[in-house]
Amino acid sequence: MKQQTNITEPSLGPLAGAPFATGAIETETLELLEAWAREDATGDPEKLKDAQKELDEFKKAMNENRAACGERILYPANG
């Protein structure tokens, strides 16, 4: 027998209705992203080459998938 599941909206718990200072969350997020960028920064040519190859493969796969679905490509080839 199949069991019926009830899907409900997730509860925000204690954050529901909590007032946030304008810009506070965005500032904290940007600071975190900057910290991650500093941690990941490298001058190693081999790591940079690998990262570029991975990015190029990702862009190619995204373009192929979107083209197959009849959607515009996101990453046009550099002329």
DSSP file (Angstrom, degrees, kcal/mol; ACC not computed):
  #  RESIDUE AA STRUCTURE BP1 BP2  ACC     N-H-->O    O-->H-N    N-H-->O    O-->H-N    TCO  KAPPA ALPHA  PHI   PSI    X-CA   Y-CA   Z-CA
    1    1 A M              0   0    0      0, 0.0     2,-0.2     0, 0.0     0, 0.0   0.000 360.0 360.0 360.0 132.2    0.0    0.0    0.0
    2    2 A K        -     0   0    0      1,-0.1     2,-0.5     0, 0.0     0, 0.0  -0.497 360.0-134.6 -73.4 139.8    1.3    3.4   -0.9
    3    3 A Q        -     0   0    0     -2,-0.2     2,-0.3     1,-0.0    -1,-0.1  -0.834  16.7-130.9 -96.6 128.4    1.8    5.8    1.9
    4    4 A Q        -     0   0    0     -2,-0.5     2,-0.4     1,-0.0    -1,-0.0  -0.598  20.2-153.5 -79.3 134.8    0.6    9.3    1.3
    5    5 A T        -     0   0    0     -2,-0.3     2,-0.6     2,-0.0    -1,-0.0  -0.885   5.3-142.5-109.6 141.9    3.0   12.1    2.2
    6    6 A N        -     0   0    0     -2,-0.4     2,-0.6     2,-0.0    -2,-0.0  -0.900  11.5-153.7-102.0 123.1    2.1   15.5    3.2
    7    7 A I        +     0   0    0     -2,-0.6     2,-0.3     0, 0.0    -2,-0.0  -0.860  20.1 176.5 -98.7 123.3    4.3   18.3    1.8
    8    8 A T        -     0   0    0     -2,-0.6     3,-0.1     3,-0.0    -2,-0.0  -0.856  37.2 -92.8-122.9 159.7    4.3   21.4    3.9
    9    9 A E        -     0   0    0     -2,-0.3     2,-0.1     1,-0.1    -1,-0.0  -0.459  51.2-103.5 -66.8 139.6    6.2   24.6    3.8
   10   10 A P        -     0   0    0      0, 0.0     2,-0.3     0, 0.0    -1,-0.1  -0.375  35.4-118.4 -65.7 144.5    9.4   24.6    5.8
   11   11 A S        -     0   0    0      1,-0.1    -3,-0.0    -3,-0.1     0, 0.0  -0.621   9.3-152.2 -83.5 140.5    9.2   26.4    9.1
   12   12 A L    >   -     0   0    0     -2,-0.3     3,-1.9     1,-0.3     4,-0.1   0.495  30.9-166.3 -87.6  -4.4   11.5   29.4    9.6
   13   13 A G  G >   -     0   0    0      1,-0.3     3,-1.7     2,-0.2    -1,-0.3  -0.245  65.5  -2.9  56.9-134.8   11.4   28.7   13.3
   14   14 A P  G 3  S+     0   0    0      0, 0.0    -1,-0.3     0, 0.0    -2,-0.0   0.646 129.8  65.0 -67.1 -13.2   12.8   31.6   15.4
   15   15 A L  G X  S+     0   0    0     -3,-1.9     3,-2.4     2,-0.1    -2,-0.2   0.634  70.5 118.8 -83.5 -12.3   13.7   33.6   12.3
   16   16 A A  T <  S-     0   0    0     -3,-1.7    -5,-0.0     1,-0.3    -3,-0.0  -0.342  93.2  -4.8 -58.5 120.7   10.1   34.0   11.3
   17   17 A G  T 3  S+     0   0    0      1,-0.2    -1,-0.3    -2,-0.2    -2,-0.1   0.512  92.7 151.3  76.2   4.4    9.3   37.7   11.2
   18   18 A A    <   -     0   0    0     -3,-2.4     2,-0.3     1,-0.1    -1,-0.2  -0.520  45.7-125.9 -71.5 130.2   12.7   38.6   12.7
   19   19 A P        -     0   0    0      0, 0.0     2,-0.4     0, 0.0    -1,-0.1  -0.600  24.5-160.3 -78.2 134.9   13.8   42.1   11.5
   20   20 A F        -     0   0    0     -2,-0.3     2,-0.2     4,-0.0     3,-0.1  -0.914  25.5-108.0-113.7 142.2   17.2   42.3    9.9
   21   21 A A    >>  -     0   0    0     -2,-0.4     3,-1.8     1,-0.1     4,-0.6  -0.465  47.6 -99.7 -64.1 134.3   19.2   45.4    9.5
   22   22 A T  T 34 S+     0   0    0      1,-0.3    -1,-0.1    -2,-0.2     0, 0.0  -0.359 105.0   6.3 -59.7 127.3   19.2   46.5    5.9
   23   23 A G  T 3> S+     0   0    0     -2,-0.1     4,-2.4    -3,-0.1    -1,-0.3   0.231  97.3 108.4  87.0 -14.5   22.4   45.3    4.2
   24   24 A A  H <> S+     0   0    0     -3,-1.8     4,-2.2     1,-0.2     5,-0.2   0.925  82.3  43.7 -63.5 -44.5   23.7   43.3    7.2
   25   25 A I  H  X S+     0   0    0     -4,-0.6     4,-2.5     1,-0.2    -1,-0.2   0.920 113.9  50.4 -67.7 -43.1   23.1   40.0    5.5
   26   26 A E  H  > S+     0   0    0      1,-0.2     4,-2.6     2,-0.2    -1,-0.2   0.907 110.9  49.6 -61.8 -41.6   24.5   41.1    2.2
   27   27 A T  H  X S+     0   0    0     -4,-2.4     4,-2.4     2,-0.2    -1,-0.2   0.925 111.8  47.6 -63.4 -45.4   27.7   42.4    3.8
   28   28 A E  H  X S+     0   0    0     -4,-2.2     4,-2.1    -5,-0.2    -1,-0.2   0.897 112.6  49.9 -63.3 -40.2   28.3   39.2    5.8
   29   29 A T  H  X S+     0   0    0     -4,-2.5     4,-2.6     2,-0.2    -2,-0.2   0.930 111.2  48.0 -64.4 -46.0   27.7   37.2    2.7
   30   30 A L  H  X S+     0   0    0     -4,-2.6     4,-2.3     1,-0.2    -2,-0.2   0.890 110.7  51.6 -62.9 -39.3   30.2   39.3    0.6
   31   31 A E  H  X S+     0   0    0     -4,-2.4     4,-2.1     2,-0.2    -1,-0.2   0.902 110.5  49.0 -63.6 -40.2   32.8   39.0    3.4
   32   32 A L  H  X S+     0   0    0     -4,-2.1     4,-2.4     2,-0.2    -2,-0.2   0.926 111.2  49.0 -64.6 -44.9   32.4   35.3    3.5
   33   33 A L  H  X S+     0   0    0     -4,-2.6     4,-2.2     1,-0.2    -2,-0.2   0.892 111.0  50.5 -62.6 -39.3   32.8   35.0   -0.3
   34   34 A E  H  X S+     0   0    0     -4,-2.3     4,-2.2     2,-0.2    -1,-0.2   0.895 109.3  51.3 -64.8 -39.8   35.9   37.2   -0.2
   35   35 A A  H  X S+     0   0    0     -4,-2.1     4,-2.2     2,-0.2    -2,-0.2   0.912 110.4  48.7 -63.5 -42.4   37.4   35.0    2.5
   36   36 A W  H  X S+     0   0    0     -4,-2.4     4,-2.2     1,-0.2    -2,-0.2   0.902 109.5  52.7 -63.6 -40.1   36.7   31.9    0.4
   37   37 A A  H  X S+     0   0    0     -4,-2.2     4,-1.0     1,-0.2    -2,-0.2   0.905 109.6  48.7 -62.9 -41.0   38.3   33.6   -2.6
   38   38 A R  H  < S+     0   0    0     -4,-2.2     3,-0.4     1,-0.2    -1,-0.2   0.905 111.3  50.3 -64.0 -40.8   41.4   34.4   -0.6
   39   39 A E  H  < S+     0   0    0     -4,-2.2    -2,-0.2     1,-0.2    -1,-0.2   0.873 115.5  42.5 -64.1 -37.0   41.6   30.8    0.7
   40   40 A D  H  < S+     0   0    0     -4,-2.2    -1,-0.2    -5,-0.2    -2,-0.2   0.566  86.8 120.0 -88.1  -8.8   41.3   29.4   -2.8
   41   41 A A     <  +     0   0    0     -4,-1.0     2,-0.3    -3,-0.4    -3,-0.0  -0.258  37.4 170.4 -61.3 140.4   43.7   31.9   -4.5
   42   42 A T        -     0   0    0      1,-0.1    -2,-0.0     2,-0.0    -3,-0.0  -0.993  38.3-163.1-149.1 153.5   46.7   30.4   -6.2
   43   43 A G        +     0   0    0     -2,-0.3    -1,-0.1     5,-0.0    -2,-0.0   0.285  55.3 124.9-113.4   4.0   49.5   31.4   -8.4
   44   44 A D     >  -     0   0    0      1,-0.2     4,-2.4     2,-0.1     5,-0.2  -0.536  53.7-151.5 -69.4 114.4   50.3   27.8   -9.3
   45   45 A P  H  > S+     0   0    0      0, 0.0     4,-2.4     0, 0.0    -1,-0.2   0.841  93.8  53.8 -58.9 -34.6   50.2   27.6  -13.2
   46   46 A E  H  > S+     0   0    0      2,-0.2     4,-2.3     1,-0.2     5,-0.2   0.915 110.1  45.9 -67.6 -42.1   49.2   24.0  -13.2
   47   47 A K  H  > S+     0   0    0     -3,-0.2     4,-2.5     2,-0.2    -1,-0.2   0.892 113.3  50.4 -66.8 -39.0   46.2   24.6  -10.8
   48   48 A L  H  X S+     0   0    0     -4,-2.4     4,-2.3     2,-0.2    -2,-0.2   0.903 110.5  49.5 -64.2 -41.1   45.2   27.6  -12.9
   49   49 A K  H  X S+     0   0    0     -4,-2.4     4,-2.2    -5,-0.2    -2,-0.2   0.919 112.2  47.8 -63.3 -44.7   45.4   25.5  -16.1
   50   50 A D  H  X S+     0   0    0     -4,-2.3     4,-2.4     1,-0.2    -2,-0.2   0.903 111.6  50.3 -63.4 -41.8   43.3   22.7  -14.5
   51   51 A A  H  X S+     0   0    0     -4,-2.5     4,-2.3     1,-0.2    -1,-0.2   0.902 110.9  49.0 -64.2 -41.3   40.7   25.2  -13.2
   52   52 A Q  H  X S+     0   0    0     -4,-2.3     4,-2.6     2,-0.2    -1,-0.2   0.899 110.8  50.5 -65.2 -40.6   40.4   26.9  -16.7
   53   53 A K  H  X S+     0   0    0     -4,-2.2     4,-2.3     2,-0.2    -2,-0.2   0.920 110.6  49.4 -62.7 -43.9   40.0   23.5  -18.3
   54   54 A E  H  X S+     0   0    0     -4,-2.4     4,-2.1     1,-0.2    -2,-0.2   0.908 112.0  48.5 -62.2 -42.5   37.2   22.5  -15.8
   55   55 A L  H  X S+     0   0    0     -4,-2.3     4,-2.6     2,-0.2    -2,-0.2   0.916 110.6  50.6 -64.3 -43.6   35.5   25.9  -16.5
   56   56 A D  H  X S+     0   0    0     -4,-2.6     4,-2.3     1,-0.2    -2,-0.2   0.899 110.8  49.1 -61.7 -41.1   35.7   25.4  -20.2
   57   57 A E  H  X S+     0   0    0     -4,-2.3     4,-2.4     2,-0.2    -1,-0.2   0.894 111.0  50.6 -64.9 -40.1   34.2   21.9  -20.0
   58   58 A F  H  X S+     0   0    0     -4,-2.1     4,-2.5     2,-0.2    -2,-0.2   0.941 111.1  47.6 -61.9 -48.3   31.4   23.2  -17.8
   59   59 A K  H  X S+     0   0    0     -4,-2.6     4,-2.6     1,-0.2    16,-0.2   0.902 111.8  50.6 -61.1 -41.8   30.5   26.0  -20.2
   60   60 A K  H  X S+     0   0    0     -4,-2.3     4,-2.6     1,-0.2    -1,-0.2   0.928 111.3  47.6 -62.2 -45.8   30.6   23.6  -23.2
   61   61 A A  H  X S+     0   0    0     -4,-2.4     4,-2.3     2,-0.2    -2,-0.2   0.893 112.0  50.1 -64.1 -40.1   28.3   21.1  -21.4
   62   62 A M  H  X S+     0   0    0     -4,-2.5     4,-2.4     2,-0.2    -1,-0.2   0.930 112.3  47.2 -63.4 -45.0   25.9   23.9  -20.4
   63   63 A N  H  X S+     0   0    0     -4,-2.6     4,-2.7     2,-0.2     5,-0.2   0.916 111.9  50.2 -63.0 -43.6   25.8   25.2  -24.0
   64   64 A E  H  X S+     0   0    0     -4,-2.6     4,-2.1     1,-0.2    -1,-0.2   0.914 112.2  47.5 -62.1 -43.5   25.2   21.7  -25.5
   65   65 A N  H  X S+     0   0    0     -4,-2.3     4,-1.2     2,-0.2    -1,-0.2   0.924 113.9  46.2 -65.1 -44.5   22.4   21.0  -23.1
   66   66 A R  H  <>S+     0   0    0     -4,-2.4     5,-3.0     1,-0.2     4,-0.3   0.897 112.1  51.2 -66.8 -39.7   20.7   24.3  -23.7
   67   67 A A  H ><5S+     0   0    0     -4,-2.7     3,-1.3     1,-0.2    -1,-0.2   0.900 107.5  53.4 -63.5 -39.5   21.1   24.0  -27.5
   68   68 A A  H 3<5S+     0   0    0     -4,-2.1    -1,-0.2     1,-0.3    -2,-0.2   0.786 110.0  48.4 -65.2 -27.0   19.5   20.5  -27.3
   69   69 A C  T 3<5S-     0   0    0     -4,-1.2    -1,-0.3    -3,-0.3    -2,-0.2   0.405 119.6-110.4 -92.5   1.1   16.5   22.0  -25.5
   70   70 A G  T < 5S+     0   0    0     -3,-1.3     2,-0.2    -4,-0.3    -3,-0.2   0.679  75.5 131.7  79.1  17.8   16.2   24.8  -28.0
   71   71 A E      < -     0   0    0     -5,-3.0    -1,-0.3    -6,-0.2    -2,-0.1  -0.639  65.3 -92.6-100.1 160.8   17.3   27.5  -25.6
   72   72 A R        -     0   0    0     -2,-0.2     2,-0.2     1,-0.1    -1,-0.1  -0.383  45.9-107.6 -69.1 149.0   19.9   30.2  -26.2
   73   73 A I        -     0   0    0      1,-0.1   -10,-0.1    -7,-0.1    -1,-0.1  -0.484  18.2-151.0 -77.3 149.9   23.4   29.3  -25.2
   74   74 A L  S    S+     0   0    0      1,-0.2    -1,-0.1   -15,-0.2   -15,-0.0   0.755  84.6  45.8 -90.4 -28.3   24.8   31.1  -22.1
   75   75 A Y  S    S-     0   0    0    -16,-0.2    -1,-0.2   -15,-0.1   -12,-0.1  -0.773  74.4-161.3-124.0  85.7   28.5   31.1  -23.1
   76   76 A P        -     0   0    0      0, 0.0     2,-0.1     0, 0.0     3,-0.0  -0.315  34.5 -96.1 -63.9 150.0   29.1   32.2  -26.7
   77   77 A A        -     0   0    0      1,-0.1     2,-0.4     2,-0.1     0, 0.0  -0.370  40.1-107.8 -66.2 143.1   32.5   31.3  -28.1
   78   78 A N              0   0    0      1,-0.1    -1,-0.1    -3,-0.1    -3,-0.0  -0.602 360.0 360.0 -73.5 129.1   35.2   34.0  -27.9
   79   79 A G              0   0    0     -2,-0.4    -1,-0.1    -3,-0.0    -2,-0.1   0.455 360.0 360.0 -71.7 360.0   35.8   35.4  -31.3
